[in-house]
Amino acid sequence: LMKPADFRLNNMNFREVLSMARTMLVLLAVLMLFTSAFALIEAEPLSINTSGVDRMPWVFEDTIYFVTQSYNIYQATWNDGNCGEPEPVKGAVNSSENEISPCVLRNNIGELVMYFGRYTGSDRDYDFFRSVFDEGKGEWGEPEVLLELSTEIQDWKIWVNGDETKAYVTTKGAFGGLEPTGVRDIWVSEKENGKWSTPTKVDEVNSSGNEWSVFVDPDGKIWFDSSRDDSIGGYDIYFYDPSTGEIGHPEMMINSFYDERSMWTDGKIIVFSTVDRPNGVGGYDIFMAELE
């Protein structure tokens, strides 16, 4: 016969097992709900994606610019997310070195301008450049290096406003003798008397980790990607709203369990690149999602 102590032990084990089973059922229900919600708002991959690398998107007027596995800047026609056949940008922007992070605008004198990064050798890594489109030739002109906005270490992403008076950059380096906050930080500069001022850190968004990319939307929100502690994947997309002083985290609307890096937005949609997302076709792919 079973002793009373054995019965109590078995009874306690049964209660523990039952409790664990209930906990697992609850977790399973939450996971199913979570997965269903995610499926409803899954971002859509663009048709320009290949089995290689497609990243760093920038939409301007009827064209999307982006970077391919060859580390050249490509373009395709753009119509509300429908893309034409990609081709390298014409002219002197692409070279035998790596080009990254296109930022395209039309300035207040009507010039079509591209800011971008280019690898300039192991002594400096990437620097920022500016090129003007030659309407007559139909190609980009010879770029000029922007040493005021570049450091001697890796400079990665640049955003410049339409009248070319304000620039945000991300870099491994530092300016003005300041110490970096993290591995890569976001800095801001303004043009004064035709010259870029020494960039200063944007302390509201920098963390002890990595901030790779930066973009300012029409409402003035500063979008960036970061490896902060609350990221869903390794890197997530965030935005800082100067009007409230708060940092927003779109979570499953945009971000996933994979890395999201580099973005463009007009405040209504967001176009961004991500790594190894299940419905992509390559390593890095470009996706589009509506903003709530």
Backbone hydrogen bonds, N-H to C=O, Kabsch-Sander energy under -0.5 kcal/mol:
donor,donor_aa,acceptor,acceptor_aa,energy
7,F,3,K,-2.3
8,R,4,P,-2.4
9,L,5,A,-2.1
10,N,6,D,-2.8
11,N,7,F,-2.7
12,M,8,R,-2.3
13,N,9,L,-2.4
14,F,10,N,-2.3
15,R,11,N,-2.0
16,E,12,M,-2.3
17,V,13,N,-2.7
18,L,14,F,-2.6
19,S,15,R,-2.5
20,M,16,E,-2.7
21,A,17,V,-2.6
22,R,18,L,-2.3
23,T,19,S,-2.4
24,M,20,M,-2.6
25,L,21,A,-2.2
26,V,22,R,-2.3
27,L,23,T,-2.6
28,L,24,M,-2.7
29,A,25,L,-2.4
30,V,26,V,-2.5
31,L,27,L,-2.6
32,M,28,L,-2.5
33,L,29,A,-2.3
34,F,30,V,-3.0
35,T,31,L,-3.0
36,S,32,M,-2.3
37,A,33,L,-2.5
38,F,34,F,-2.2
39,A,35,T,-2.3
40,L,36,S,-1.6
41,I,37,A,-1.0
41,I,38,F,-0.7
42,E,39,A,-0.9
44,E,288,M,-2.6
46,L,286,I,-2.5
49,N,46,L,-1.4
54,D,284,Y,-1.2
55,R,67,V,-2.4
58,W,65,Y,-2.3
60,F,63,T,-3.0
63,T,60,F,-1.8
64,I,76,A,-2.8
65,Y,58,W,-3.4
66,F,74,Y,-1.9
67,V,55,R,-3.1
68,T,72,N,-1.8
69,Q,53,V,-0.8
71,Y,68,T,-2.1
74,Y,66,F,-3.2
74,Y,72,N,-0.5
75,Q,87,E,-2.7
76,A,64,I,-1.7
78,W,62,D,-2.5
79,N,82,N,-1.8
82,N,79,N,-1.8
83,C,81,G,-0.6
84,G,77,T,-1.6
87,E,75,Q,-2.2
89,V,73,I,-2.2
92,A,140,W,-2.2
95,S,97,E,-0.6
99,E,71,Y,-3.2
100,I,117,G,-2.5
103,C,115,Y,-2.3
105,L,113,V,-2.3
107,N,105,L,-0.5
107,N,111,E,-2.1
110,G,107,N,-1.9
113,V,105,L,-3.2
113,V,111,E,-0.6
114,M,131,S,-3.0
115,Y,103,C,-3.0
116,F,129,F,-1.9
117,G,100,I,-2.9
118,R,127,D,-2.6
119,Y,98,N,-2.3
120,T,125,D,-3.8
124,R,121,G,-1.2
125,D,121,G,-3.7
127,D,118,R,-2.4
129,F,116,F,-3.0
130,R,144,E,-2.0
131,S,114,M,-2.7
133,F,112,L,-3.0
134,D,139,E,-3.3
135,E,133,F,-0.9
138,G,134,D,-2.2
139,E,134,D,-1.3
140,W,90,K,-2.6
141,G,132,V,-2.5
144,E,130,R,-2.5
146,L,128,F,-3.1
147,L,145,V,-0.8
149,L,146,L,-1.1
150,S,147,L,-0.9
155,D,126,Y,-1.1
156,W,170,T,-2.5
157,K,170,T,-0.8
159,W,168,Y,-2.6
161,N,166,K,-2.1
164,E,161,N,-1.6
167,A,189,S,-2.7
168,Y,159,W,-2.8
169,V,187,W,-2.2
170,T,157,K,-2.2
171,T,185,D,-1.7
172,K,154,Q,-3.1
178,L,175,F,-2.1
183,V,209,G,-1.8
184,R,209,G,-0.9
185,D,171,T,-2.1
187,W,169,V,-2.8
188,V,200,T,-2.6
189,S,167,A,-2.7
191,K,165,T,-2.3
192,E,190,E,-0.5
192,E,195,K,-3.7
195,K,192,E,-1.6
197,S,190,E,-2.4
200,T,188,V,-2.5
202,V,186,I,-2.5
203,D,201,K,-1.2
205,V,202,V,-1.7
206,N,202,V,-1.5
211,E,184,R,-1.0
212,W,210,N,-0.5
212,W,225,D,-0.6
215,F,223,W,-2.2
217,D,215,F,-0.5
217,D,221,K,-2.3
220,G,217,D,-2.3
222,I,240,Y,-2.6
223,W,215,F,-3.8
223,W,221,K,-0.8
224,F,238,Y,-2.4
225,D,213,S,-0.9
226,S,236,D,-2.3
227,S,210,N,-1.3
231,S,228,R,-1.7
236,D,226,S,-2.3
238,Y,224,F,-3.4
239,F,248,G,-2.0
240,Y,222,I,-2.7
241,D,246,E,-2.6
244,T,241,D,-1.2
245,G,241,D,-2.6
246,E,241,D,-0.8
248,G,239,F,-3.6
248,G,246,E,-0.5
253,M,250,P,-1.8
254,I,251,E,-1.6
255,N,251,E,-2.5
256,S,258,Y,-0.6
260,E,235,Y,-2.1
261,R,259,D,-0.5
261,R,273,S,-2.6
264,W,271,V,-2.3
266,D,269,I,-1.2
267,G,269,I,-0.6
270,I,289,A,-2.7
271,V,264,W,-3.1
272,F,287,F,-2.2
273,S,261,R,-1.1
273,S,262,S,-1.9
274,T,285,D,-2.3
275,V,259,D,-2.2
276,D,274,T,-0.5
276,D,283,G,-3.3
280,G,277,R,-2.3
283,G,52,G,-1.4
285,D,274,T,-2.3
287,F,272,F,-3.3
288,M,44,E,-2.5
289,A,270,I,-2.2
291,L,268,K,-3.1
